[in-house]
Amino acid sequence: MNSFSFVIVPLVILYISYFGISRIYSRHYREVYVEGIDELKSNVNFSLRIKDSKDINAFSTSGNTIIVTSSLLNLDKKEIMAAIAHELGHIKMKHHIKNLFIISLILIGFFSLLNIPLIALLFLLLGFLVQRFLSRKFELEADKYAVKLTSKEALVLLINNYGDPSSSILSTHPSSILRVKKI
């Protein structure tokens, strides 16, 4: 197998996983309607699906799908809208595609440098840290977007109650303290 294949094969697997598997995964959950959602849909067309879980969470996938947990839907309507608006921020600002592009560059660099193993590993580590930094930045951007669509107070309450008060350079999300401060 030539060096070109070492770069292309992981990228093909990455893209099939992202675009194919995430869409199949999201269709596994049933669609749900939440009162007030139509106001948010005027900004971005998306489908809302529900996952049965005791965790309070929401996340977005490819294909403009937002998955919310059943426990999230037990919160106050304003908090539900804030969580959905945050995920809409990720969709609107194409954070998933940007993250995929960053990971692609990291993989291309890593596999291109495999003939120099130590440099390849250092590149992979540095790339991972950069990706995590940008992921935390994307979270702050999604928070700011959510505030434009919903109540700042509701988002702050949601983050304070269910966000992680700590963070590290390996975290995908900033600390809840930093998130609230940046809103």
Disulfide bonds with the S-S distance in Angstrom:
none
